[in-house]
Amino acid sequence: MDIKIEAPNHPHQEKLKAYYEDKLNQKYGSKAYITSIDVRVLEAKDDCVKVSIQTKPEGGSMLYADHTDPNEEVALKEVIRKLNHQIDKYEAHNHFKN
């Protein structure tokens, strides 16, 4: 799975990339129909962090989710939860190849 992470001006680039790659591989590594994931981590207003994830499953349309929170880890967990809901709907419609 190809994971692209953009986090302009983030103070811990290497740790961030390793942490996000680990979390995303644990969550989506077994799903063969997800071949790439794009992640953006941005500073938002009021000392919050906005995490967004975008992926396009094989044979499906683009899936996108984002979440803004003062805690970056909470933002990541919430955006994964939101994306999981979309992936569950995708799987329920049997759009992926076995």
Secondary structure, DSSP 4 states (H G I P E B T S, - for coil): -EEEEE-TT-S-HHHHHHHHHHHHHHHHTT-TT--EEEEEEEE-STT-EEEEEEE--TTS--EEEEEEESSHHHHHHHHHHHHHHHHHHHHHTT-S--
